[in-house]
């Protein structure tokens, strides 16, 4: 039995043979993956690169990831819940309340093995946009983007009109220009779980 998978032969949906990105260009997206498990980080990175995303940054803990968020200003964060010493839930709350975070409204997908309703509600209340139960697959991660996002993704460029990532920013470096263009666009592409 062969375990090799070619993205060109992996169906994005039943009866549909195409790459996971269906020919759309997600290469301009910047994604941050936070998980204390090396294998999970690499699995998620592999999936994202298979979707055509070129800039995938990984972190093994929430403290380091917070510093990355402040400097990188990602378009999407995918984080595990169960990490130490700072949990993924605390990480999300810190982002949502952070004064020095470039985009406090960055879309966040929470990965977890805990699927009890109380936990889902707690994650929602902390500010996540989507919840994905482990074990994950490329298809389950990909399905977190809605069909309307895939439909317009080939013409959408989150970096268009933003010169050197500073256009429209006050000297303090907020991302007001990107919040409307990228943050809201990605957020609207996530399938709500709540």
C-alpha positions as CSV (number, residue, x, y, z in Angstrom):
1,X,0.0,0.0,0.0
2,X,1.5,3.3,-1.1
3,X,1.2,6.3,1.3
4,X,2.3,8.8,-1.3
5,X,-0.2,11.4,-2.3
6,X,0.0,13.7,-5.3
7,X,-1.8,17.0,-4.9
8,X,-2.7,16.9,-8.5
9,X,-4.6,13.6,-7.9
10,X,-6.1,14.5,-4.5
11,X,-9.9,15.3,-4.8
12,X,-10.8,18.6,-3.3
13,X,-14.4,17.3,-3.1
14,X,-16.1,14.1,-3.9
15,X,-16.0,13.3,-7.6
16,X,-13.7,16.3,-8.3
17,X,-10.1,15.7,-9.4
18,X,-8.0,18.8,-8.9
19,X,-5.3,20.2,-6.7
20,X,-6.3,21.2,-3.2
21,X,-6.2,24.9,-4.3
22,X,-8.2,24.2,-7.4
23,X,-5.8,26.4,-9.4
24,X,-6.3,29.5,-7.3
25,X,-3.4,31.5,-6.1
26,X,-3.0,31.6,-2.3
27,X,0.7,32.3,-2.5
28,X,0.5,35.9,-1.2
29,X,-1.0,34.7,2.2
30,X,1.2,34.7,5.3
31,X,0.2,32.0,7.8
32,X,1.5,31.4,11.3
33,X,1.2,27.8,12.7
34,X,1.6,27.4,16.5
35,X,1.8,23.9,18.0
36,X,4.1,22.4,20.5
37,X,4.2,19.1,18.5
38,X,6.9,19.1,15.8
39,X,4.9,16.5,13.8
40,X,1.7,18.6,13.9
41,X,3.5,21.8,12.9
42,X,5.1,20.0,10.0
43,X,1.9,18.3,8.9
44,X,0.0,21.6,8.9
45,X,2.9,23.3,7.1
46,X,2.9,20.6,4.4
47,X,-0.9,21.0,3.9
48,X,-0.6,24.7,3.6
49,X,2.3,24.5,1.2
50,X,0.2,22.0,-0.8
51,X,-2.5,24.7,-1.1
52,X,0.1,27.0,-2.7
53,X,0.8,29.1,0.4
54,X,4.5,30.2,0.2
55,X,5.0,32.0,3.5
56,X,4.2,29.6,6.4
57,X,5.9,30.4,9.7
58,X,5.9,27.9,12.5
59,X,6.4,28.3,16.2
60,X,6.5,25.7,19.0
61,X,5.1,27.9,21.8
62,X,2.7,30.8,22.3
63,X,5.3,33.2,23.8
64,X,7.5,33.0,20.7
65,X,4.4,33.1,18.5
66,X,3.1,36.3,20.1
67,X,6.5,38.0,19.2
68,X,6.1,36.7,15.7
69,X,2.6,38.0,15.4
70,X,3.8,41.5,16.4
71,X,6.6,41.5,13.8
72,X,5.0,39.4,11.0
73,X,1.4,40.6,11.0
74,X,0.1,37.3,9.6
75,X,-3.1,36.9,7.5
76,X,-4.2,33.8,9.4
77,X,-3.1,32.0,12.6
78,X,-3.6,28.3,13.1
79,X,-2.9,27.3,16.7
80,X,-3.1,24.3,19.0
81,X,-5.1,24.7,22.3
82,X,-3.1,22.5,24.6
83,X,0.4,24.0,24.9
84,X,2.6,24.8,27.9
85,X,3.4,27.1,29.6
86,X,0.9,29.4,27.7
87,X,-2.1,27.6,26.2
88,X,-3.4,28.4,22.8
89,X,-6.5,29.9,24.4
90,X,-4.4,32.3,26.4
91,X,-2.5,33.1,23.2
92,X,-5.7,34.0,21.4
93,X,-6.9,36.2,24.3
94,X,-3.5,38.0,24.3
95,X,-3.8,38.7,20.6
96,X,-7.4,39.9,20.8
97,X,-6.5,42.3,23.7
98,X,-2.9,43.2,22.6
99,X,-2.2,46.9,22.2
100,X,1.0,46.3,20.2
101,X,-0.6,43.6,17.9
102,X,-0.8,45.0,14.3
103,X,-4.1,43.3,13.7
104,X,-6.1,42.2,16.7
105,X,-8.8,40.8,14.4
106,X,-6.5,38.4,12.5
107,X,-8.5,35.2,11.7
108,X,-7.6,32.3,14.0
109,X,-8.3,28.6,13.6
110,X,-8.0,26.6,16.8
111,X,-6.8,23.0,16.5
112,X,-7.6,20.7,19.4
113,X,-8.5,17.1,20.4
114,X,-11.0,18.5,22.8
115,X,-14.4,18.8,21.2
116,X,-16.8,19.1,24.1
117,X,-19.4,21.9,23.6
118,X,-18.1,23.8,26.7
119,X,-14.6,23.9,25.1
120,X,-15.9,25.0,21.7
121,X,-17.9,27.8,23.4
122,X,-14.8,28.8,25.5
123,X,-12.7,29.1,22.4
124,X,-15.4,31.1,20.6
125,X,-15.6,33.5,23.5
126,X,-11.9,33.9,23.5
127,X,-12.0,35.1,19.9
128,X,-11.3,32.2,17.6
129,X,-12.9,32.3,14.2
130,X,-13.0,28.5,13.5
131,X,-12.5,25.3,15.4
132,X,-10.9,22.2,13.9
133,X,-10.8,18.9,15.8
134,X,-7.8,16.6,15.6
135,X,-6.9,14.5,13.8
136,X,-6.9,16.8,10.8
137,X,-6.6,16.1,7.1
138,X,-5.7,18.4,4.2
139,X,-9.3,18.4,3.2
140,X,-10.7,19.3,6.6
141,X,-8.2,22.2,6.9
142,X,-9.0,23.3,3.3
143,X,-12.7,23.3,3.9
144,X,-12.3,26.0,6.5
145,X,-12.2,28.4,3.5
146,X,-15.7,28.9,2.1
147,X,-16.6,28.5,-1.6
148,X,-16.9,32.2,-2.1
149,X,-13.3,32.7,-1.0
150,X,-12.2,30.0,-3.4
151,X,-14.3,31.6,-6.2
152,X,-12.6,35.0,-5.9
153,X,-9.2,33.9,-4.7
154,X,-7.7,33.9,-8.2
155,X,-8.3,37.6,-8.6
156,X,-7.7,38.6,-5.0
157,X,-4.3,39.8,-3.9
158,X,-4.0,40.8,-0.2
159,X,-0.8,42.7,-0.9
160,X,-2.2,44.8,-3.8
161,X,-1.9,48.5,-3.2
162,X,0.3,48.1,-0.1
163,X,3.8,49.4,-0.7
164,X,6.5,47.9,1.5
165,X,3.8,47.0,4.0
166,X,3.7,50.5,5.4
167,X,1.2,52.4,3.1
168,X,-1.4,54.1,5.1
169,X,0.2,53.4,8.4
170,X,0.9,56.0,11.0
171,X,4.5,56.2,12.3
172,X,3.5,53.8,15.1
173,X,3.0,51.0,12.6
174,X,-0.6,49.9,12.8
175,X,-2.1,47.9,10.1
176,X,-5.2,49.8,9.4
177,X,-4.7,49.5,5.7
178,X,-4.5,45.8,5.9
179,X,-7.3,45.3,8.4
180,X,-9.9,46.2,5.9
181,X,-8.2,44.6,2.9
182,X,-6.7,41.4,4.2
183,X,-8.1,40.7,7.7
184,X,-11.7,41.1,6.8
185,X,-11.2,39.2,3.5
186,X,-9.7,36.2,5.2
187,X,-12.2,36.4,8.1
188,X,-15.1,36.3,5.6
189,X,-13.5,33.3,3.9
190,X,-13.5,31.2,7.1
191,X,-16.5,29.0,7.6
192,X,-18.0,29.9,10.9
193,X,-18.3,26.9,13.3
194,X,-20.6,28.6,15.7
